[in-house]
Amino acid sequence: MKRVKPTKYEIGPGEVIELSPEENEQIEKMTVQAEADIEAARVNFRWDKQHVEVIKAAANLIGVPYQTYIKMVLFQHAAQVLRESFHVHEAMSEYNRHDEAVASPNH
């Protein structure tokens, strides 16, 4: 027997929408892909309870769940490290170009 997928979805209290079979199929495909993406991007690690409590307190101060806070802070820090690395690389490239120009016999 073929499984019948729901075509009605509750989108809010007392609000129900009905989708066409094509729309329903598209949602099913998107859901499967989203679940695969989430699974592929999952990261697990262990922390001391005290560290987690500090993170939870900081997250509470800005009003976000602590998991969101961890992702936010890690992403911001990683972006900053990459920006700094890029600037160091640019500075070293500029220094090397200057050093080569000074050492060039055409100068």
Residue pairs with C-beta under 8 A, 6 or more apart in sequence:
5 24
5 25
5 28
6 24
7 18
7 19
7 20
7 21
7 24
8 16
8 17
8 18
8 19
9 16
9 17
9 19
10 16
11 17
19 27
47 55
52 66
55 66
55 69
55 70
56 66
58 69
59 65
59 66
59 68
59 69
59 70
60 66
62 69
64 72
101 107
